[in-house]
Amino acid sequence: MVQMSGLQQNYQVPLAAVKKVLYSGVAANIFGRMIKVLGGPTDFLEYVTDYLPQTLLIIPVSAPYGHIAVLV
């Protein structure tokens, strides 16, 4: 999205930043705080499978060609 918006010509720079916050746990920490502030469980990240059990039905959905820029 950053590349498509014209803010960055090379997707590698923002991709590296995204990977950094995902793999370091920063994004998960912020997400957990968001859930807490919105009134959700404070232990959501520790027990995510208890709060969000797996569905019995999985249907793959493909995007049309050209709409996916980068998969992380």
mmCIF file of the N, C-alpha and C atoms, coordinates in Angstrom:
data_MODEL
# 
_entry.id   MODEL 
# 
loop_
_atom_site.group_PDB 
_atom_site.id 
_atom_site.type_symbol 
_atom_site.label_atom_id 
_atom_site.label_alt_id 
_atom_site.label_comp_id 
_atom_site.label_asym_id 
_atom_site.label_entity_id 
_atom_site.label_seq_id 
_atom_site.pdbx_PDB_ins_code 
_atom_site.Cartn_x 
_atom_site.Cartn_y 
_atom_site.Cartn_z 
_atom_site.occupancy 
_atom_site.B_iso_or_equiv 
_atom_site.pdbx_formal_charge 
_atom_site.auth_seq_id 
_atom_site.auth_comp_id 
_atom_site.auth_asym_id 
_atom_site.auth_atom_id 
_atom_site.pdbx_PDB_model_num 
ATOM 1   N N  . MET A 1 1  ? 0.820   -1.183  0.000   1.00 0.00 ? 1  MET A N  1 
ATOM 2   C CA . MET A 1 1  ? 0.000   0.000   0.000   1.00 0.00 ? 1  MET A CA 1 
ATOM 3   C C  . MET A 1 1  ? 0.870   1.255   0.000   1.00 0.00 ? 1  MET A C  1 
ATOM 4   N N  . VAL A 1 2  ? 1.978   1.192   0.708   1.00 0.00 ? 2  VAL A N  1 
ATOM 5   C CA . VAL A 1 2  ? 2.869   2.358   0.750   1.00 0.00 ? 2  VAL A CA 1 
ATOM 6   C C  . VAL A 1 2  ? 3.430   2.637   -0.628  1.00 0.00 ? 2  VAL A C  1 
ATOM 7   N N  . GLN A 1 3  ? 3.806   1.602   -1.341  1.00 0.00 ? 3  GLN A N  1 
ATOM 8   C CA . GLN A 1 3  ? 4.342   1.777   -2.696  1.00 0.00 ? 3  GLN A CA 1 
ATOM 9   C C  . GLN A 1 3  ? 3.247   2.269   -3.637  1.00 0.00 ? 3  GLN A C  1 
ATOM 10  N N  . MET A 1 4  ? 2.060   1.704   -3.558  1.00 0.00 ? 4  MET A N  1 
ATOM 11  C CA . MET A 1 4  ? 0.964   2.110   -4.438  1.00 0.00 ? 4  MET A CA 1 
ATOM 12  C C  . MET A 1 4  ? 0.533   3.551   -4.170  1.00 0.00 ? 4  MET A C  1 
ATOM 13  N N  . SER A 1 5  ? 0.697   4.022   -2.930  1.00 0.00 ? 5  SER A N  1 
ATOM 14  C CA . SER A 1 5  ? 0.320   5.396   -2.595  1.00 0.00 ? 5  SER A CA 1 
ATOM 15  C C  . SER A 1 5  ? 1.335   6.408   -3.112  1.00 0.00 ? 5  SER A C  1 
ATOM 16  N N  . GLY A 1 6  ? 2.525   5.934   -3.482  1.00 0.00 ? 6  GLY A N  1 
ATOM 17  C CA . GLY A 1 6  ? 3.559   6.831   -3.961  1.00 0.00 ? 6  GLY A CA 1 
ATOM 18  C C  . GLY A 1 6  ? 4.453   7.365   -2.852  1.00 0.00 ? 6  GLY A C  1 
ATOM 19  N N  . LEU A 1 7  ? 4.205   6.946   -1.600  1.00 0.00 ? 7  LEU A N  1 
ATOM 20  C CA . LEU A 1 7  ? 5.042   7.406   -0.490  1.00 0.00 ? 7  LEU A CA 1 
ATOM 21  C C  . LEU A 1 7  ? 6.422   6.758   -0.513  1.00 0.00 ? 7  LEU A C  1 
ATOM 22  N N  . GLN A 1 8  ? 6.518   5.592   -1.150  1.00 0.00 ? 8  GLN A N  1 
ATOM 23  C CA . GLN A 1 8  ? 7.786   4.874   -1.205  1.00 0.00 ? 8  GLN A CA 1 
ATOM 24  C C  . GLN A 1 8  ? 7.855   4.183   -2.562  1.00 0.00 ? 8  GLN A C  1 
ATOM 25  N N  . GLN A 1 9  ? 8.956   4.354   -3.275  1.00 0.00 ? 9  GLN A N  1 
ATOM 26  C CA . GLN A 1 9  ? 9.098   3.740   -4.590  1.00 0.00 ? 9  GLN A CA 1 
ATOM 27  C C  . GLN A 1 9  ? 9.466   2.262   -4.496  1.00 0.00 ? 9  GLN A C  1 
ATOM 28  N N  . ASN A 1 10 ? 10.178  1.890   -3.458  1.00 0.00 ? 10 ASN A N  1 
ATOM 29  C CA . ASN A 1 10 ? 10.646  0.527   -3.275  1.00 0.00 ? 10 ASN A CA 1 
ATOM 30  C C  . ASN A 1 10 ? 9.903   -0.096  -2.105  1.00 0.00 ? 10 ASN A C  1 
ATOM 31  N N  . TYR A 1 11 ? 9.270   -1.225  -2.308  1.00 0.00 ? 11 TYR A N  1 
ATOM 32  C CA . TYR A 1 11 ? 8.509   -1.850  -1.236  1.00 0.00 ? 11 TYR A CA 1 
ATOM 33  C C  . TYR A 1 11 ? 9.398   -2.497  -0.171  1.00 0.00 ? 11 TYR A C  1 
ATOM 34  N N  . GLN A 1 12 ? 10.686  -2.659  -0.439  1.00 0.00 ? 12 GLN A N  1 
ATOM 35  C CA . GLN A 1 12 ? 11.572  -3.328  0.514   1.00 0.00 ? 12 GLN A CA 1 
ATOM 36  C C  . GLN A 1 12 ? 11.721  -2.560  1.828   1.00 0.00 ? 12 GLN A C  1 
ATOM 37  N N  . VAL A 1 13 ? 11.741  -1.238  1.777   1.00 0.00 ? 13 VAL A N  1 
ATOM 38  C CA . VAL A 1 13 ? 11.928  -0.426  2.983   1.00 0.00 ? 13 VAL A CA 1 
ATOM 39  C C  . VAL A 1 13 ? 10.730  -0.572  3.930   1.00 0.00 ? 13 VAL A C  1 
ATOM 40  N N  . PRO A 1 14 ? 9.503   -0.313  3.456   1.00 0.00 ? 14 PRO A N  1 
ATOM 41  C CA . PRO A 1 14 ? 8.371   -0.493  4.372   1.00 0.00 ? 14 PRO A CA 1 
ATOM 42  C C  . PRO A 1 14 ? 8.162   -1.962  4.762   1.00 0.00 ? 14 PRO A C  1 
ATOM 43  N N  . LEU A 1 15 ? 8.479   -2.882  3.880   1.00 0.00 ? 15 LEU A N  1 
ATOM 44  C CA . LEU A 1 15 ? 8.352   -4.300  4.207   1.00 0.00 ? 15 LEU A CA 1 
ATOM 45  C C  . LEU A 1 15 ? 9.275   -4.668  5.361   1.00 0.00 ? 15 LEU A C  1 
ATOM 46  N N  . ALA A 1 16 ? 10.483  -4.149  5.357   1.00 0.00 ? 16 ALA A N  1 
ATOM 47  C CA . ALA A 1 16 ? 11.422  -4.408  6.458   1.00 0.00 ? 16 ALA A CA 1 
ATOM 48  C C  . ALA A 1 16 ? 10.884  -3.852  7.771   1.00 0.00 ? 16 ALA A C  1 
ATOM 49  N N  . ALA A 1 17 ? 10.261  -2.674  7.731   1.00 0.00 ? 17 ALA A N  1 
ATOM 50  C CA . ALA A 1 17 ? 9.692   -2.076  8.939   1.00 0.00 ? 17 ALA A CA 1 
ATOM 51  C C  . ALA A 1 17 ? 8.527   -2.909  9.461   1.00 0.00 ? 17 ALA A C  1 
ATOM 52  N N  . VAL A 1 18 ? 7.685   -3.393  8.561   1.00 0.00 ? 18 VAL A N  1 
ATOM 53  C CA . VAL A 1 18 ? 6.551   -4.227  8.958   1.00 0.00 ? 18 VAL A CA 1 
ATOM 54  C C  . VAL A 1 18 ? 7.044   -5.525  9.588   1.00 0.00 ? 18 VAL A C  1 
ATOM 55  N N  . LYS A 1 19 ? 8.016   -6.163  8.948   1.00 0.00 ? 19 LYS A N  1 
ATOM 56  C CA . LYS A 1 19 ? 8.560   -7.406  9.498   1.00 0.00 ? 19 LYS A CA 1 
ATOM 57  C C  . LYS A 1 19 ? 9.157   -7.186  10.882  1.00 0.00 ? 19 LYS A C  1 
ATOM 58  N N  . LYS A 1 20 ? 9.813   -6.045  11.071  1.00 0.00 ? 20 LYS A N  1 
ATOM 59  C CA . LYS A 1 20 ? 10.440  -5.751  12.361  1.00 0.00 ? 20 LYS A CA 1 
ATOM 60  C C  . LYS A 1 20 ? 9.400   -5.699  13.485  1.00 0.00 ? 20 LYS A C  1 
ATOM 61  N N  . VAL A 1 21 ? 8.295   -4.975  13.272  1.00 0.00 ? 21 VAL A N  1 
ATOM 62  C CA . VAL A 1 21 ? 7.289   -4.873  14.336  1.00 0.00 ? 21 VAL A CA 1 
ATOM 63  C C  . VAL A 1 21 ? 6.517   -6.177  14.508  1.00 0.00 ? 21 VAL A C  1 
ATOM 64  N N  . LEU A 1 22 ? 6.341   -6.946  13.435  1.00 0.00 ? 22 LEU A N  1 
ATOM 65  C CA . LEU A 1 22 ? 5.644   -8.222  13.571  1.00 0.00 ? 22 LEU A CA 1 
ATOM 66  C C  . LEU A 1 22 ? 6.492   -9.246  14.321  1.00 0.00 ? 22 LEU A C  1 
ATOM 67  N N  . TYR A 1 23 ? 7.741   -9.410  13.900  1.00 0.00 ? 23 TYR A N  1 
ATOM 68  C CA . TYR A 1 23 ? 8.587   -10.445 14.485  1.00 0.00 ? 23 TYR A CA 1 
ATOM 69  C C  . TYR A 1 23 ? 9.090   -10.090 15.884  1.00 0.00 ? 23 TYR A C  1 
ATOM 70  N N  . SER A 1 24 ? 9.139   -8.815  16.215  1.00 0.00 ? 24 SER A N  1 
ATOM 71  C CA . SER A 1 24 ? 9.612   -8.415  17.545  1.00 0.00 ? 24 SER A CA 1 
ATOM 72  C C  . SER A 1 24 ? 8.531   -8.537  18.610  1.00 0.00 ? 24 SER A C  1 
ATOM 73  N N  . GLY A 1 25 ? 7.270   -8.665  18.188  1.00 0.00 ? 25 GLY A N  1 
ATOM 74  C CA . GLY A 1 25 ? 6.171   -8.743  19.140  1.00 0.00 ? 25 GLY A CA 1 
ATOM 75  C C  . GLY A 1 25 ? 5.530   -7.400  19.445  1.00 0.00 ? 25 GLY A C  1 
ATOM 76  N N  . VAL A 1 26 ? 6.078   -6.322  18.883  1.00 0.00 ? 26 VAL A N  1 
ATOM 77  C CA . VAL A 1 26 ? 5.532   -4.989  19.129  1.00 0.00 ? 26 VAL A CA 1 
ATOM 78  C C  . VAL A 1 26 ? 4.092   -4.897  18.632  1.00 0.00 ? 26 VAL A C  1 
ATOM 79  N N  . ALA A 1 27 ? 3.830   -5.414  17.430  1.00 0.00 ? 27 ALA A N  1 
ATOM 80  C CA . ALA A 1 27 ? 2.474   -5.345  16.872  1.00 0.00 ? 27 ALA A CA 1 
ATOM 81  C C  . ALA A 1 27 ? 1.493   -6.124  17.736  1.00 0.00 ? 27 ALA A C  1 
ATOM 82  N N  . ALA A 1 28 ? 1.884   -7.304  18.208  1.00 0.00 ? 28 ALA A N  1 
ATOM 83  C CA . ALA A 1 28 ? 1.012   -8.107  19.066  1.00 0.00 ? 28 ALA A CA 1 
ATOM 84  C C  . ALA A 1 28 ? 0.726   -7.387  20.375  1.00 0.00 ? 28 ALA A C  1 
ATOM 85  N N  . ASN A 1 29 ? 1.735   -6.756  20.938  1.00 0.00 ? 29 ASN A N  1 
ATOM 86  C CA . ASN A 1 29 ? 1.563   -6.008  22.176  1.00 0.00 ? 29 ASN A CA 1 
ATOM 87  C C  . ASN A 1 29 ? 0.564   -4.863  22.004  1.00 0.00 ? 29 ASN A C  1 
ATOM 88  N N  . ILE A 1 30 ? 0.697   -4.128  20.931  1.00 0.00 ? 30 ILE A N  1 
ATOM 89  C CA . ILE A 1 30 ? -0.222  -3.024  20.657  1.00 0.00 ? 30 ILE A CA 1 
ATOM 90  C C  . ILE A 1 30 ? -1.634  -3.557  20.418  1.00 0.00 ? 30 ILE A C  1 
ATOM 91  N N  . PHE A 1 31 ? -1.752  -4.647  19.683  1.00 0.00 ? 31 PHE A N  1 
ATOM 92  C CA . PHE A 1 31 ? -3.055  -5.251  19.436  1.00 0.00 ? 31 PHE A CA 1 
ATOM 93  C C  . PHE A 1 31 ? -3.707  -5.694  20.747  1.00 0.00 ? 31 PHE A C  1 
ATOM 94  N N  . GLY A 1 32 ? -2.929  -6.315  21.619  1.00 0.00 ? 32 GLY A N  1 
ATOM 95  C CA . GLY A 1 32 ? -3.440  -6.727  22.922  1.00 0.00 ? 32 GLY A CA 1 
ATOM 96  C C  . GLY A 1 32 ? -3.930  -5.550  23.750  1.00 0.00 ? 32 GLY A C  1 
ATOM 97  N N  . ARG A 1 33 ? -3.206  -4.450  23.708  1.00 0.00 ? 33 ARG A N  1 
ATOM 98  C CA . ARG A 1 33 ? -3.636  -3.240  24.431  1.00 0.00 ? 33 ARG A CA 1 
ATOM 99  C C  . ARG A 1 33 ? -4.907  -2.670  23.827  1.00 0.00 ? 33 ARG A C  1 
ATOM 100 N N  . MET A 1 34 ? -5.021  -2.722  22.494  1.00 0.00 ? 34 MET A N  1 
ATOM 101 C CA . MET A 1 34 ? -6.242  -2.242  21.843  1.00 0.00 ? 34 MET A CA 1 
ATOM 102 C C  . MET A 1 34 ? -7.451  -3.061  22.297  1.00 0.00 ? 34 MET A C  1 
ATOM 103 N N  . ILE A 1 35 ? -7.302  -4.362  22.359  1.00 0.00 ? 35 ILE A N  1 
ATOM 104 C CA . ILE A 1 35 ? -8.389  -5.227  22.806  1.00 0.00 ? 35 ILE A CA 1 
ATOM 105 C C  . ILE A 1 35 ? -8.798  -4.884  24.231  1.00 0.00 ? 35 ILE A C  1 
ATOM 106 N N  . LYS A 1 36 ? -7.821  -4.686  25.102  1.00 0.00 ? 36 LYS A N  1 
ATOM 107 C CA . LYS A 1 36 ? -8.086  -4.343  26.499  1.00 0.00 ? 36 LYS A CA 1 
ATOM 108 C C  . LYS A 1 36 ? -8.836  -3.015  26.603  1.00 0.00 ? 36 LYS A C  1 
ATOM 109 N N  . VAL A 1 37 ? -8.366  -1.994  25.892  1.00 0.00 ? 37 VAL A N  1 
ATOM 110 C CA . VAL A 1 37 ? -8.988  -0.669  25.942  1.00 0.00 ? 37 VAL A CA 1 
ATOM 111 C C  . VAL A 1 37 ? -10.429 -0.720  25.426  1.00 0.00 ? 37 VAL A C  1 
ATOM 112 N N  . LEU A 1 38 ? -10.687 -1.599  24.463  1.00 0.00 ? 38 LEU A N  1 
ATOM 113 C CA . LEU A 1 38 ? -12.034 -1.719  23.906  1.00 0.00 ? 38 LEU A CA 1 
ATOM 114 C C  . LEU A 1 38 ? -12.943 -2.609  24.755  1.00 0.00 ? 38 LEU A C  1 
ATOM 115 N N  . GLY A 1 39 ? -12.440 -3.046  25.916  1.00 0.00 ? 39 GLY A N  1 
ATOM 116 C CA . GLY A 1 39 ? -13.262 -3.839  26.833  1.00 0.00 ? 39 GLY A CA 1 
ATOM 117 C C  . GLY A 1 39 ? -13.128 -5.337  26.670  1.00 0.00 ? 39 GLY A C  1 
ATOM 118 N N  . GLY A 1 40 ? -12.178 -5.770  25.888  1.00 0.00 ? 40 GLY A N  1 
ATOM 119 C CA . GLY A 1 40 ? -11.970 -7.205  25.684  1.00 0.00 ? 40 GLY A CA 1 
ATOM 120 C C  . GLY A 1 40 ? -11.137 -7.808  26.795  1.00 0.00 ? 40 GLY A C  1 
ATOM 121 N N  . PRO A 1 41 ? -10.894 -9.099  26.697  1.00 0.00 ? 41 PRO A N  1 
ATOM 122 C CA . PRO A 1 41 ? -10.123 -9.791  27.731  1.00 0.00 ? 41 PRO A CA 1 
ATOM 123 C C  . PRO A 1 41 ? -8.664  -9.331  27.767  1.00 0.00 ? 41 PRO A C  1 
ATOM 124 N N  . THR A 1 42 ? -8.132  -9.212  28.966  1.00 0.00 ? 42 THR A N  1 
ATOM 125 C CA . THR A 1 42 ? -6.746  -8.763  29.120  1.00 0.00 ? 42 THR A CA 1 
ATOM 126 C C  . THR A 1 42 ? -5.744  -9.866  28.771  1.00 0.00 ? 42 THR A C  1 
ATOM 127 N N  . ASP A 1 43 ? -6.210  -11.104 28.738  1.00 0.00 ? 43 ASP A N  1 
ATOM 128 C CA . ASP A 1 43 ? -5.322  -12.229 28.426  1.00 0.00 ? 43 ASP A CA 1 
ATOM 129 C C  . ASP A 1 43 ? -5.572  -12.796 27.028  1.00 0.00 ? 43 ASP A C  1 
ATOM 130 N N  . PHE A 1 44 ? -6.088  -11.975 26.138  1.00 0.00 ? 44 PHE A N  1 
ATOM 131 C CA . PHE A 1 44 ? -6.450  -12.429 24.797  1.00 0.00 ? 44 PHE A CA 1 
ATOM 132 C C  . PHE A 1 44 ? -5.276  -13.075 24.067  1.00 0.00 ? 44 PHE A C  1 
ATOM 133 N N  . LEU A 1 45 ? -4.127  -12.438 24.075  1.00 0.00 ? 45 LEU A N  1 
ATOM 134 C CA . LEU A 1 45 ? -2.979  -12.960 23.325  1.00 0.00 ? 45 LEU A CA 1 
ATOM 135 C C  . LEU A 1 45 ? -2.459  -14.274 23.897  1.00 0.00 ? 45 LEU A C  1 
ATOM 136 N N  . GLU A 1 46 ? -2.567  -14.438 25.200  1.00 0.00 ? 46 GLU A N  1 
ATOM 137 C CA . GLU A 1 46 ? -2.089  -15.673 25.825  1.00 0.00 ? 46 GLU A CA 1 
ATOM 138 C C  . GLU A 1 46 ? -3.025  -16.845 25.535  1.00 0.00 ? 46 GLU A C  1 
ATOM 139 N N  . TYR A 1 47 ? -4.322  -16.571 25.369  1.00 0.00 ? 47 TYR A N  1 
ATOM 140 C CA . TYR A 1 47 ? -5.319  -17.630 25.184  1.00 0.00 ? 47 TYR A CA 1 
ATOM 141 C C  . TYR A 1 47 ? -6.170  -17.386 23.941  1.00 0.00 ? 47 TYR A C  1 
ATOM 142 N N  . VAL A 1 48 ? -5.533  -16.973 22.875  1.00 0.00 ? 48 VAL A N  1 
ATOM 143 C CA . VAL A 1 48 ? -6.253  -16.615 21.644  1.00 0.00 ? 48 VAL A CA 1 
ATOM 144 C C  . VAL A 1 48 ? -7.099  -17.767 21.120  1.00 0.00 ? 48 VAL A C  1 
ATOM 145 N N  . THR A 1 49 ? -6.639  -18.993 21.216  1.00 0.00 ? 49 THR A N  1 
ATOM 146 C CA . THR A 1 49 ? -7.417  -20.121 20.694  1.00 0.00 ? 49 THR A CA 1 
ATOM 147 C C  . THR A 1 49 ? -8.649  -20.403 21.548  1.00 0.00 ? 49 THR A C  1 
ATOM 148 N N  . ASP A 1 50 ? -8.630  -20.011 22.802  1.00 0.00 ? 50 ASP A N  1 
ATOM 149 C CA . ASP A 1 50 ? -9.830  -20.154 23.642  1.00 0.00 ? 50 ASP A CA 1 
ATOM 150 C C  . ASP A 1 50 ? -10.892 -19.128 23.251  1.00 0.00 ? 50 ASP A C  1 
ATOM 151 N N  . TYR A 1 51 ? -10.452 -17.934 22.910  1.00 0.00 ? 51 TYR A N  1 
ATOM 152 C CA . TYR A 1 51 ? -11.383 -16.874 22.531  1.00 0.00 ? 51 TYR A CA 1 
ATOM 153 C C  . TYR A 1 51 ? -11.819 -16.983 21.077  1.00 0.00 ? 51 TYR A C  1 
ATOM 154 N N  . LEU A 1 52 ? -10.954 -17.483 20.225  1.00 0.00 ? 52 LEU A N  1 
ATOM 155 C CA . LEU A 1 52 ? -11.251 -17.608 18.800  1.00 0.00 ? 52 LEU A CA 1 
ATOM 156 C C  . LEU A 1 52 ? -11.020 -19.042 18.342  1.00 0.00 ? 52 LEU A C  1 
ATOM 157 N N  . PRO A 1 53 ? -11.942 -19.943 18.634  1.00 0.00 ? 53 PRO A N  1 
ATOM 158 C CA . PRO A 1 53 ? -11.742 -21.337 18.210  1.00 0.00 ? 53 PRO A CA 1 
ATOM 159 C C  . PRO A 1 53 ? -11.749 -21.454 16.688  1.00 0.00 ? 53 PRO A C  1 
ATOM 160 N N  . GLN A 1 54 ? -11.098 -22.487 16.187  1.00 0.00 ? 54 GLN A N  1 
ATOM 161 C CA . GLN A 1 54 ? -11.014 -22.683 14.738  1.00 0.00 ? 54 GLN A CA 1 
ATOM 162 C C  . GLN A 1 54 ? -12.389 -23.045 14.177  1.00 0.00 ? 54 GLN A C  1 
ATOM 163 N N  . THR A 1 55 ? -12.663 -22.531 13.018  1.00 0.00 ? 55 THR A N  1 
ATOM 164 C CA . THR A 1 55 ? -13.929 -22.808 12.341  1.00 0.00 ? 55 THR A CA 1 
ATOM 165 C C  . THR A 1 55 ? -13.930 -24.223 11.781  1.00 0.00 ? 55 THR A C  1 
ATOM 166 N N  . LEU A 1 56 ? -15.111 -24.752 11.554  1.00 0.00 ? 56 LEU A N  1 
ATOM 167 C CA . LEU A 1 56 ? -15.232 -26.070 10.940  1.00 0.00 ? 56 LEU A CA 1 
ATOM 168 C C  . LEU A 1 56 ? -15.220 -25.993 9.420   1.00 0.00 ? 56 LEU A C  1 
ATOM 169 N N  . LEU A 1 57 ? -15.469 -24.806 8.888   1.00 0.00 ? 57 LEU A N  1 
ATOM 170 C CA . LEU A 1 57 ? -15.544 -24.627 7.446   1.00 0.00 ? 57 LEU A CA 1 
ATOM 171 C C  . LEU A 1 57 ? -14.511 -23.601 6.996   1.00 0.00 ? 57 LEU A C  1 
ATOM 172 N N  . ILE A 1 58 ? -13.652 -24.003 6.082   1.00 0.00 ? 58 ILE A N  1 
ATOM 173 C CA . ILE A 1 58 ? -12.643 -23.103 5.526   1.00 0.00 ? 58 ILE A CA 1 
ATOM 174 C C  . ILE A 1 58 ? -12.834 -23.057 4.016   1.00 0.00 ? 58 ILE A C  1 
ATOM 175 N N  . ILE A 1 59 ? -13.033 -21.843 3.496   1.00 0.00 ? 59 ILE A N  1 
ATOM 176 C CA . ILE A 1 59 ? -13.215 -21.669 2.056   1.00 0.00 ? 59 ILE A CA 1 
ATOM 177 C C  . ILE A 1 59 ? -12.111 -20.746 1.542   1.00 0.00 ? 59 ILE A C  1 
ATOM 178 N N  . PRO A 1 60 ? -11.198 -21.253 0.706   1.00 0.00 ? 60 PRO A N  1 
ATOM 179 C CA . PRO A 1 60 ? -10.153 -20.398 0.150   1.00 0.00 ? 60 PRO A CA 1 
ATOM 180 C C  . PRO A 1 60 ? -10.757 -19.358 -0.801  1.00 0.00 ? 60 PRO A C  1 
ATOM 181 N N  . VAL A 1 61 ? -10.267 -18.136 -0.697  1.00 0.00 ? 61 VAL A N  1 
ATOM 182 C CA . VAL A 1 61 ? -10.726 -17.058 -1.571  1.00 0.00 ? 61 VAL A CA 1 
ATOM 183 C C  . VAL A 1 61 ? -9.500  -16.441 -2.226  1.00 0.00 ? 61 VAL A C  1 
ATOM 184 N N  . SER A 1 62 ? -9.480  -16.419 -3.544  1.00 0.00 ? 62 SER A N  1 
ATOM 185 C CA . SER A 1 62 ? -8.343  -15.872 -4.286  1.00 0.00 ? 62 SER A CA 1 
ATOM 186 C C  . SER A 1 62 ? -8.642  -14.450 -4.740  1.00 0.00 ? 62 SER A C  1 
ATOM 187 N N  . ALA A 1 63 ? -7.648  -13.609 -4.661  1.00 0.00 ? 63 ALA A N  1 
ATOM 188 C CA . ALA A 1 63 ? -7.781  -12.236 -5.153  1.00 0.00 ? 63 ALA A CA 1 
ATOM 189 C C  . ALA A 1 63 ? -7.528  -12.225 -6.656  1.00 0.00 ? 63 ALA A C  1 
ATOM 190 N N  . PRO A 1 64 ? -8.164  -11.296 -7.370  1.00 0.00 ? 64 PRO A N  1 
ATOM 191 C CA . PRO A 1 64 ? -7.884  -11.178 -8.807  1.00 0.00 ? 64 PRO A CA 1 
ATOM 192 C C  . PRO A 1 64 ? -6.412  -10.832 -9.036  1.00 0.00 ? 64 PRO A C  1 
ATOM 193 N N  . TYR A 1 65 ? -5.868  -11.228 -10.155 1.00 0.00 ? 65 TYR A N  1 
ATOM 194 C CA . TYR A 1 65 ? -4.478  -10.978 -10.493 1.00 0.00 ? 65 TYR A CA 1 
ATOM 195 C C  . TYR A 1 65 ? -4.149  -9.495  -10.420 1.00 0.00 ? 65 TYR A C  1 
ATOM 196 N N  . GLY A 1 66 ? -3.020  -9.181  -9.830  1.00 0.00 ? 66 GLY A N  1 
ATOM 197 C CA . GLY A 1 66 ? -2.531  -7.812  -9.803  1.00 0.00 ? 66 GLY A CA 1 
ATOM 198 C C  . GLY A 1 66 ? -2.945  -7.005  -8.590  1.00 0.00 ? 66 GLY A C  1 
ATOM 199 N N  . HIS A 1 67 ? -3.743  -7.554  -7.697  1.00 0.00 ? 67 HIS A N  1 
ATOM 200 C CA . HIS A 1 67 ? -4.196  -6.789  -6.538  1.00 0.00 ? 67 HIS A CA 1 
ATOM 201 C C  . HIS A 1 67 ? -3.398  -7.093  -5.281  1.00 0.00 ? 67 HIS A C  1 
ATOM 202 N N  . ILE A 1 68 ? -2.511  -8.038  -5.335  1.00 0.00 ? 68 ILE A N  1 
ATOM 203 C CA . ILE A 1 68 ? -1.682  -8.346  -4.173  1.00 0.00 ? 68 ILE A CA 1 
ATOM 204 C C  . ILE A 1 68 ? -0.272  -7.881  -4.480  1.00 0.00 ? 68 ILE A C  1 
ATOM 205 N N  . ALA A 1 69 ? 0.209   -6.909  -3.690  1.00 0.00 ? 69 ALA A N  1 
ATOM 206 C CA . ALA A 1 69 ? 1.540   -6.346  -3.940  1.00 0.00 ? 69 ALA A CA 1 
ATOM 207 C C  . ALA A 1 69 ? 2.607   -7.166  -3.241  1.00 0.00 ? 69 ALA A C  1 
ATOM 208 N N  . VAL A 1 70 ? 2.409   -7.448  -1.955  1.00 0.00 ? 70 VAL A N  1 
ATOM 209 C CA . VAL A 1 70 ? 3.430   -8.148  -1.167  1.00 0.00 ? 70 VAL A CA 1 
ATOM 210 C C  . VAL A 1 70 ? 2.748   -9.044  -0.157  1.00 0.00 ? 70 VAL A C  1 
ATOM 211 N N  . LEU A 1 71 ? 3.193   -10.267 -0.063  1.00 0.00 ? 71 LEU A N  1 
ATOM 212 C CA . LEU A 1 71 ? 2.732   -11.159 0.994   1.00 0.00 ? 71 LEU A CA 1 
ATOM 213 C C  . LEU A 1 71 ? 3.844   -11.286 2.019   1.00 0.00 ? 71 LEU A C  1 
ATOM 214 N N  . VAL A 1 72 ? 3.532   -11.067 3.275   1.00 0.00 ? 72 VAL A N  1 
ATOM 215 C CA . VAL A 1 72 ? 4.541   -11.145 4.340   1.00 0.00 ? 72 VAL A CA 1 
ATOM 216 C C  . VAL A 1 72 ? 4.495   -12.500 4.964   1.00 0.00 ? 72 VAL A C  1 
# 
